[in-house]
Amino acid sequence: MKSRDTLIRLKKFQVDERRRRVAQIEGMIADFQRMSVDLEREIQTEQERAGISDPTHFAYPTYAKAAIQRRENLTRSADELRAQLEDARAQLSEAYDELKKVELLDERDQARERAEENAREQADLDSIGLMRSRMGAIA
């Protein structure tokens, strides 16, 4: 049983690690989306300030071009993270399933042990009752 307890602790640790990984990726995606929205706002402000909204125009603000590139990079990174998030969620689901399997095995073993203990106790009580009935018959 000691090894089963260790296995359960290991599986719980793995589930917790997968949860942390999922939460970390979700946080990174949210941060990237927030930064992308901020950059979009800055691009709009810069375009309004310069009065030029066509990125191909020769006088288009350099800062706006750099912000557009940065926004595109963030969007691409967020998309890549979404793929990683799906993998991490799948791994979390697998780890959770494995934990449940081990816990069910442990519960079955405990139930079997309880049933065996109850059967032993009942056998002891039956033998005591039998002895008393024999003693009563003798007296």
VOBA-1610 file (N, C-alpha, C; in pm, whole numbers, padded with zeros to 5 digits, always signed):
BEGIN
Met+00082-00120+00000Met+00000+00000+00000Met+00085+00125+00000Lys+00204+00114+00057Lys+00291+00232+00063Lys+00326+00280-00077Ser+00354+00185-00167Ser+00389+00224-00304Ser+00269+00285-00375Arg+00149+00238-00343Arg+00027+00294-00404Arg+00009+00439-00358Asp+00035+00465-00229Asp+00024+00603-00177Asp+00125+00694-00247Thr+00244+00643-00268Thr+00347+00720-00337Thr+00305+00746-00481Leu+00246+00647-00544Leu+00200+00662-00682Leu+00088+00765-00690Ile-00002+00763-00593Ile-00111+00861-00592Ile-00055+01002-00575Arg+00040+01017-00484Arg+00102+01150-00465Arg+00171+01197-00592Leu+00239+01104-00660Leu+00306+01138-00786Leu+00205+01183-00890Lys+00095+01110-00903Lys-00008+01145-01002Lys-00072+01280-00968Lys-00095+01306-00840Lys-00151+01436-00799Lys-00053+01548-00833Phe+00075+01523-00810Phe+00176+01622-00844Phe+00176+01650-00994Gln+00165+01544-01074Gln+00163+01560-01219Gln+00041+01640-01262Val-00074+01612-01203Val-00196+01686-01236Val-00177+01834-01199Asp-00121+01860-01082Asp-00097+01999-01040Asp-00001+02071-01134Glu+00104+02001-01175Glu+00199+02061-01269Glu+00132+02093-01402Arg+00049+02003-01450Arg-00021+02027-01578Arg-00118+02144-01564Arg-00185+02153-01449Arg-00275+02266-01425Arg-00198+02398-01426Arg-00083+02398-01360Arg-00002+02520-01357Arg+00042+02558-01499Arg+00079+02459-01577Arg+00122+02485-01715Arg+00008+02544-01798Val-00113+02487-01784Val-00229+02539-01855Val-00255+02684-01813Ala-00252+02709-01682Ala-00277+02844-01631Ala-00169+02941-01680Gln-00045+02896-01684Gln+00064+02981-01731Gln+00044+03019-01877Ile+00010+02922-01960Ile-00010+02950-02102Ile-00130+03042-02121Glu-00238+03016-02047Glu-00355+03104-02058Glu-00320+03247-02018Gly-00239+03261-01915Gly-00196+03394-01873Gly-00111+03463-01979Met-00023+03387-02041Met+00062+03445-02146Met-00023+03489-02265Ile-00121+03408-02303Ile-00209+03445-02415Ile-00284+03572-02381Ala-00336+03581-02259Ala-00409+03701-02218Ala-00318+03824-02219Asp-00194+03807-02173Asp-00099+03918-02175Asp-00070+03962-02319Phe-00049+03866-02407Phe-00021+03900-02547Phe-00139+03971-02612Gln-00260+03926-02581Gln-00379+03991-02637Gln-00390+04134-02584Arg-00365+04151-02454Arg-00371+04286-02395Arg-00266+04377-02459Met-00145+04326-02475Met-00039+04407-02538Met-00075+04440-02682Ser-00135+04345-02752Ser-00176+04368-02891Ser-00280+04479-02899Val-00376+04477-02808Val-00478+04583-02805Val-00413+04717-02774Asp-00319+04719-02680Asp-00248+04843-02648Asp-00171+04896-02769Leu-00106+04806-02840Leu-00031+04847-02960Leu-00125+04900-03067Glu-00240+04837-03082Glu-00339+04885-03180Glu-00380+05027-03147Arg-00401+05053-03020Arg-00437+05188-02976Arg-00324+05288-03008Glu-00201+05247-02981Glu-00087+05334-03009Glu-00072+05358-03159Ile-00096+05256-03240Ile-00089+05271-03386Ile-00192+05372-03432Gln-00314+05359-03382Gln-00421+05453-03419Gln-00384+05596-03379Thr-00331+05610-03260Thr-00292+05743-03212Thr-00183+05802-03301Glu-00085+05722-03335Glu+00026+05768-03419Glu-00023+05804-03559Gln-00115+05724-03613Gln-00170+05753-03745Gln-00250+05884-03742Glu-00327+05903-03638Glu-00405+06027-03626Glu-00312+06147-03612Arg-00206+06132-03534Arg-00111+06241-03515Arg-00043+06279-03646Ala-00006+06177-03726Ala+00064+06203-03852Ala-00034+06234-03965Gly-00159+06192-03950Gly-00257+06215-04055Gly-00241+06120-04172Ile-00168+06010-04152Ile-00145+05912-04258Ile-00179+05774-04202Ser-00267+05703-04272Ser-00306+05571-04224Ser-00263+05460-04319Asp-00198+05493-04428Asp-00151+05394-04525Asp-00007+05356-04492Pro+00017+05230-04447Pro+00153+05189-04411Pro+00252+05192-04528Thr+00201+05192-04652Thr+00292+05196-04767Thr+00331+05339-04805His+00268+05438-04746His+00299+05579-04775His+00441+05609-04727Phe+00513+05688-04806Phe+00654+05715-04774Phe+00671+05790-04642Ala+00571+05866-04600Ala+00582+05944-04477Ala+00513+05877-04358Tyr+00475+05751-04374Tyr+00407+05680-04264Tyr+00503+05674-04145Pro+00452+05699-04025Pro+00540+05705-03906Pro+00614+05573-03881Thr+00742+05585-03855Thr+00827+05469-03830Thr+00781+05394-03705Tyr+00742+05471-03603Tyr+00696+05407-03479Tyr+00572+05320-03507Ala+00481+05368-03591Ala+00360+05293-03623Ala+00397+05164-03698Lys+00495+05174-03791Lys+00539+05054-03863Lys+00597+04951-03765Ala+00678+04998-03672Ala+00738+04908-03573Ala+00630+04848-03483Ala+00531+04929-03446Ala+00423+04880-03360Ala+00338+04776-03434Ile+00317+04796-03563Ile+00242+04698-03642Ile+00317+04565-03645Gln+00447+04573-03667Gln+00528+04451-03671Gln+00524+04380-03535Arg+00536+04458-03431Arg+00532+04401-03295Arg+00396+04336-03269Arg+00287+04402-03309Arg+00153+04349-03291Arg+00137+04217-03367Glu+00188+04212-03490Glu+00181+04089-03569Glu+00259+03976-03502Asn+00377+04010-03448Asn+00457+03910-03376Asn+00382+03857-03254Leu+00318+03947-03181Leu+00242+03906-03063Leu+00124+03817-03102Thr+00057+03853-03210Thr-00056+03773-03258Thr-00009+03634-03299Arg+00103+03628-03369Arg+00158+03499-03411Arg+00198+03415-03290Ser+00261+03480-03193Ser+00301+03409-03071Ser+00179+03358-02994Ala+00074+03439-02988Ala-00049+03397-02919Ala-00111+03277-02990Asp-00107+03277-03122Asp-00160+03163-03197Asp-00080+03036-03169Glu+00052+03049-03162Glu+00136+02934-03130Glu+00107+02885-02989Leu+00086+02979-02897Leu+00055+02941-02760Leu-00080+02870-02751Arg-00175+02908-02836Arg-00305+02840-02835Arg-00288+02692-02871Ala-00198+02665-02965Ala-00171+02525-03001Ala-00107+02453-02881Gln-00014+02521-02815Gln+00048+02462-02695Gln-00054+02442-02585Leu-00149+02535-02576Leu-00253+02525-02474Leu-00339+02401-02496Glu-00373+02374-02619Glu-00451+02254-02648Glu-00374+02128-02607Asp-00244+02126-02638Asp-00161+02011-02598Asp-00154+02000-02446Ala-00137+02112-02380Ala-00128+02113-02234Ala-00259+02067-02172Arg-00371+02108-02229Arg-00501+02064-02178Arg-00519+01913-02199Ala-00473+01863-02311Ala-00481+01719-02337Ala-00395+01643-02236Gln-00275+01694-02209Gln-00188+01631-02111Gln-00249+01635-01971Leu-00314+01747-01939Leu-00382+01758-01809Leu-00493+01655-01800Ser-00569+01641-01905Ser-00678+01544-01905Ser-00624+01401-01887Glu-00515+01370-01957Glu-00454+01237-01943Glu-00404+01214-01802Ala-00337+01314-01745Ala-00284+01301-01610Ala-00398+01283-01509Tyr-00506+01354-01530Tyr-00622+01343-01442Tyr-00684+01203-01452Asp-00695+01153-01574Asp-00748+01018-01593Asp-00661+00913-01525Glu-00530+00928-01538Glu-00438+00834-01473Glu-00453+00839-01322Leu-00466+00961-01267Leu-00486+00976-01123Leu-00614+00905-01079Lys-00721+00923-01154Lys-00848+00860-01119Lys-00836+00707-01121Lys-00764+00655-01220Lys-00746+00509-01228Lys-00674+00457-01103Val-00568+00525-01064Val-00491+00482-00948Val-00576+00495-00821Glu-00652+00603-00811Glu-00738+00621-00693Glu-00846+00513-00687Leu-00902+00475-00802Leu-01002+00370-00804Leu-00943+00236-00760Leu-00821+00208-00806Leu-00754+00085-00763Leu-00733+00085-00613Asp-00692+00200-00562Asp-00669+00212-00419Asp-00800+00194-00341Glu-00908+00253-00390Glu-01038+00238-00324Glu-01083+00092-00326Arg-01062+00024-00438Arg-01099-00117-00447Arg-01020-00201-00348Asp-00888-00173-00339Asp-00805-00246-00244Asp-00852-00221-00101Gln-00884-00097-00069Gln-00931-00065+00065Gln-01064-00133+00094Ala-01153-00135-00005Ala-01283-00200+00013Ala-01264-00350+00033Arg-01174-00410-00043Arg-01146-00552-00028Arg-01089-00581+00111Glu-00996-00496+00157Glu-00938-00514+00289Glu-01044-00500+00398Arg-01135-00402+00382Arg-01242-00385+00480Arg-01333-00508+00481Ala-01364-00559+00362Ala-01450-00677+00354Ala-01382-00797+00419Glu-01253-00814+00397Glu-01179-00924+00460Glu-01177-00908+00610Glu-01155-00787+00657Glu-01153-00759+00801Glu-01290-00786+00862Asn-01395-00743+00793Asn-01531-00768+00841Asn-01560-00918+00846Ala-01515-00990+00745Ala-01535-01134+00742Ala-01461-01202+00857Arg-01338-01158+00886Arg-01261-01213+00999Arg-01332-01183+01131Glu-01378-01059+01146Glu-01448-01023+01269Glu-01575-01106+01285Gln-01648-01124+01176Gln-01772-01203+01182Gln-01740-01348+01217Ala-01633-01402+01160Ala-01593-01539+01191Ala-01556-01550+01338Asp-01485-01449+01391Asp-01450-01449+01533Asp-01576-01445+01619Leu-01668-01357+01583Leu-01793-01347+01659Leu-01873-01476+01651Asp-01875-01539+01533Asp-01946-01666+01516Asp-01885-01774+01605Ser-01751-01777+01610Ser-01686-01879+01692Ser-01712-01852+01841Ile-01715-01726+01881Ile-01746-01693+02020Ile-01889-01735+02052Gly-01981-01704+01960Gly-02120-01742+01981Gly-02136-01893+01988Leu-02065-01964+01904Leu-02070-02110+01903Leu-02017-02165+02036Met-01905-02110+02085Met-01848-02153+02211Met-01947-02128+02324Arg-02012-02012+02325Arg-02109-01980+02431Arg-02228-02075+02426Ser-02272-02104+02304Ser-02387-02193+02294Ser-02348-02334+02341Arg-02227-02377+02316Arg-02180-02507+02364Arg-02166-02507+02515Met-02114-02395+02568Met-02098-02385+02712Met-02233-02386+02781Gly-02332-02320+02719Gly-02468-02319+02774Gly-02531-02456+02769Ala-02498-02532+02665Ala-02554-02665+02649Ala-02493-02761+02752Ile-02368-02740+02789Ile-02297-02824+02885Ile-02351-02796+03026Ala-02375-02671+03057Ala-02415-02634+03192Ala-02556-02663+03223
//
